[in-house]
Amino acid sequence: MERLKILIVDDEKEIADLVEIYLSNEGYEVLKAYNAKDAINLLDTNDVQLIILDIMMPGMDGLEACRTIRKTRNIPIIMLSAKSEDMDKILGLSNGADDYLTKPFNPLELAARVKSQLRRFLYLNPQGTGIKDKGQLCIDGLVIDPESHTVVLYENEVSLTPIEFEILYLLAVNRGRVFGAEEIFEKVWKEQYFESNNTVMVHIRKIREKIEDDPRRPKYIKTVWGVGYKIEK
C-alpha cells in the first residue's frame, strides 16, 4: 500500500531532520522544504496528505504560506511556532491551520497529532475508509455531503478545512442540539479540553465567515449564550 506523504516546512534543518526521523519510523513518507516557496512547489508536484508548517521563516512566513495553500487544498496543516501566547495560536488557527504546537515540542506528541489529523482527514475523505452512504444534509441552501467531504452554499462550493467540516457536520447532523465548546473540542479533536481554550470559538468564527452572509448575525450556526452552539431545526 502506498505510504501517506507528509511535508515538513521549517527553515531550521535540524528540526526538520528530527521530525523526519520520527515520522519515517511511523511509516510515513516525508518531504522537506526549508522555505515556503519551495514547499508550495513541492505541493504542485506531489500528492501530500498533511503539512507541518513553521511560522517563523524568512521571506514568506508560515501564516502567508498557510493562506496560500488553503486557496487550493484542504489537507490538514499543523503549525509550529516558538510563540506560545494565546493570540499567536488564535492567529495561526485563523489563517487556516488545523492544529498548533509550540517549540520546543516533544516529537512523540507531534507524531500523535499527525496521526490524529490524518485519521480525521481520511475518515471524512471519499478516498479513505470513512463515512459512506450517509447521504447529504440540506439546510436552507446549504448542502453538506459527508461522502465527498464537500459543502455547497447556493450552488457555490465552500472551501472548509477538515476540522471546519467536522465541526459543521457535527452540528448539522444533530440539528437543534446545543453543543458546548468543551464537547465540540473533545468530539472533533478527540483530546481533553482545557479551560481558556479558544480553539473552538476561532473555528466557529472561520466557518461563519465562509457560510454566513453576515457572520455577526448568523443564519446557520447560532450561539446560545453561556451554553454553546447549534444549528436550528
C-alpha positions in Angstrom: 0.0 0.0 0.0 1.3 3.5 -0.9 2.6 5.3 2.2 1.0 8.6 3.3 3.1 11.6 2.4 3.9 14.4 4.8 5.5 17.7 4.0 7.7 19.3 6.7 8.4 23.0 6.1 10.9 24.6 8.5 14.0 26.7 7.9 15.7 25.0 10.8 17.2 21.9 9.1 17.9 20.2 12.4 14.2 20.3 13.4 13.1 19.1 10.0 15.5 16.2 10.2 14.4 15.3 13.7 10.7 15.3 12.7 11.6 13.3 9.6 13.2 10.5 11.7 10.1 10.2 14.0 7.6 10.2 11.2 9.6 7.9 9.0 9.7 5.4 11.9 5.9 5.6 11.9 5.8 4.6 8.3 5.2 7.9 6.6 6.9 9.2 3.5 8.5 12.5 4.4 9.2 15.5 2.1 11.1 18.5 3.4 11.3 22.2 2.4 13.3 24.9 4.1 11.2 27.8 2.9 7.5 28.4 1.9 8.2 28.9 -1.8 9.9 25.5 -2.2 7.1 24.0 -0.1 4.4 25.3 -2.5 6.4 24.0 -5.5 6.6 20.6 -3.9 2.8 20.6 -3.4 2.4 21.2 -7.1 4.3 18.0 -7.9 3.4 15.7 -5.0 0.3 14.2 -3.5 0.7 15.3 0.1 -1.7 14.3 2.9 -0.5 16.6 5.7 1.7 19.6 6.2 3.8 20.5 9.2 4.5 24.3 8.8 6.7 26.5 10.8 5.5 30.1 11.2 8.8 32.0 11.6 10.6 31.7 8.2 12.4 34.2 6.1 10.6 35.5 3.0 7.1 34.2 3.0 6.2 33.3 6.6 4.1 30.3 7.7 0.9 32.4 8.0 1.1 33.7 4.5 2.0 30.2 3.2 -1.0 28.7 5.0 -3.3 31.2 3.4 -1.9 30.5 0.0 -2.1 26.7 0.5 -5.7 27.0 1.7 -6.8 28.6 -1.6 -6.4 25.2 -3.3 -6.0 22.5 -0.7 -8.0 21.3 2.4 -5.4 18.9 3.7 -4.5 19.1 7.4 -1.9 21.7 8.4 -0.1 21.6 11.8 1.7 24.8 12.6 4.9 25.1 14.6 5.9 28.2 16.4 8.3 29.4 19.1 5.5 31.8 20.2 3.2 30.3 22.9 0.8 33.2 23.6 -2.9 32.5 23.1 -3.2 35.3 20.4 -0.4 33.6 18.4 -2.3 30.3 18.4 -5.5 32.1 17.5 -3.8 33.8 14.6 -2.4 30.6 13.4 -5.8 28.8 13.5 -7.5 31.9 12.0 -5.2 31.6 9.0 -6.3 28.1 8.2 -4.3 25.8 10.4 -5.9 22.7 11.9 -3.6 22.4 14.9 -0.8 24.4 16.6 2.2 23.2 18.5 4.8 25.4 20.3 8.5 24.9 20.2 10.3 23.2 21.8 8.0 20.3 21.4 8.0 16.5 22.1 8.4 14.7 18.7 6.2 11.9 20.0 3.4 14.4 20.7 3.8 15.8 17.2 3.6 12.3 15.8 0.5 11.6 17.8 -1.1 14.8 16.5 -0.2 13.8 12.9 -1.9 10.5 13.4 -5.0 12.2 14.8 -5.3 14.7 12.0 -4.7 12.0 9.3 -7.3 9.8 10.9 -9.8 12.6 10.8 -9.0 13.7 7.3 -9.1 10.2 5.8 -12.3 9.3 7.7 -14.0 12.3 6.0 -12.3 11.8 2.7 -14.1 9.7 0.0 -10.8 8.0 -0.9 -10.4 6.8 2.6 -12.3 4.3 4.6 -14.6 6.9 6.0 -18.2 7.9 6.0 -20.1 6.2 3.2 -23.7 6.3 2.0 -24.9 8.6 4.8 -26.5 11.0 2.3 -26.4 14.7 2.0 -27.6 17.1 4.6 -29.6 20.0 3.2 -30.2 23.1 5.4 -31.8 26.1 3.7 -29.5 26.4 0.7 -26.5 24.7 2.5 -25.7 21.2 1.3 -23.2 19.1 3.3 -22.0 15.9 1.7 -20.1 13.7 4.1 -19.2 11.2 1.3 -17.4 13.7 -0.9 -16.4 15.9 2.1 -17.9 19.0 0.3 -20.1 21.9 1.3 -22.1 23.8 -1.2 -23.9 27.1 -0.5 -26.5 28.1 -3.1 -24.6 26.1 -5.8 -21.3 27.6 -4.8 -18.7 25.2 -3.2 -17.4 26.4 0.1 -13.8 25.5 0.9 -13.5 24.2 4.5 -10.6 22.7 6.3 -11.1 19.1 7.6 -11.6 20.5 11.2 -14.1 23.1 10.0 -16.0 20.5 8.1 -16.2 18.1 11.0 -17.5 20.9 13.3 -20.1 21.9 10.8 -21.1 18.3 10.2 -21.4 17.6 13.9 -23.8 20.5 14.4 -25.7 19.8 11.2 -26.3 16.1 11.9 -27.5 17.0 15.4 -29.8 19.9 14.4 -31.5 21.5 17.4 -29.0 20.2 19.9 -26.7 22.7 21.7 -23.0 21.7 21.9 -20.7 23.4 24.4 -17.2 24.4 23.3 -15.8 21.6 25.5 -17.9 18.9 24.0 -17.2 20.1 20.4 -13.5 20.1 21.1 -13.5 16.6 22.7 -15.6 15.1 19.9 -13.7 16.7 17.0 -10.1 16.9 18.3 -10.6 13.8 20.5 -8.4 15.4 23.1 -9.1 16.7 26.6 -10.4 20.3 26.7 -8.6 22.8 28.8 -10.1 25.9 30.3 -9.5 29.2 28.4 -9.1 27.2 25.1 -10.3 29.5 22.4 -9.8 27.0 19.6 -13.5 26.1 19.0 -14.5 29.8 19.0 -11.9 30.6 16.4 -13.1 27.7 14.1 -16.7 28.7 14.5 -15.9 32.2 13.5 -14.0 31.0 10.4 -16.9 28.7 9.4 -19.3 31.6 9.8 -17.1 33.8 7.6 -17.4 31.2 4.9 -21.1 30.3 5.0 -22.9 33.3 6.5 -24.0 36.4 4.6 -23.4 38.3 7.8 -21.2 36.4 10.3 -22.3 38.8 13.1 -25.9 37.8 12.5 -25.5 34.1 11.7 -28.3 32.3 9.9 -26.9 28.8 10.3 -24.7 28.4 13.4 -26.4 30.1 16.3 -24.8 31.0 19.6 -26.7 30.0 22.7 -25.1 32.4 25.1 -23.4 30.8 28.1 -24.1 27.3 26.7 -22.6 26.7 23.2 -23.6 26.5 19.5 -26.3 24.8 17.5 -27.9 24.7 14.1 -31.6 25.1 14.5 -34.1 22.6 13.2 
